[in-house]
């Protein structure tokens, strides 16, 4: 009787181990897809932010005083460009497709 119980417990443990392996693979696959989507979104954000920062730099070069009529003086633009540059630096480690 003890041998049958031991066999049953061993068989149950094996079944749970196999089921756990399949579950972990499913979770890993789902997580990988989520990470891929998040990475793609961050890469798109980085690319857009780079374009906006470059446009701000060009604007500031053409309008060194800023846009006072719009309530944006030079200091506001410089602060914005500095913030964008810092964000771009933080996003630099991302591996993005070309």
RAGI-V482025 format. One record per pair of residues at least 12 apart in sequence whose C-alpha atoms are under 10 Angstrom apart, sorted by the first residue. I is the first residue (numbers start at 1). J is the second residue. Records with the same first field share a line. If there is no record, write none. Layout:
BEGIN
I = J + J
END
This chain:
BEGIN
39 = 94 + 95 + 96
40 = 94 + 95 + 96 + 97
42 = 91 + 94 + 95 + 96
43 = 91 + 92 + 94 + 95 + 96 + 97
44 = 96
45 = 88 + 91
46 = 84 + 87 + 88 + 89 + 90 + 91 + 92 + 94 + 96
47 = 88 + 91 + 96
49 = 84 + 85 + 87 + 88
50 = 84 + 85 + 87 + 88
52 = 81 + 84
53 = 77 + 80 + 81 + 82 + 83 + 84 + 85 + 88
54 = 81 + 84 + 85
55 = 81
56 = 77 + 78 + 80 + 81 + 84
57 = 77 + 78 + 81
59 = 77
60 = 73 + 74 + 77 + 78 + 81
64 = 77
65 = 77
66 = 78
END
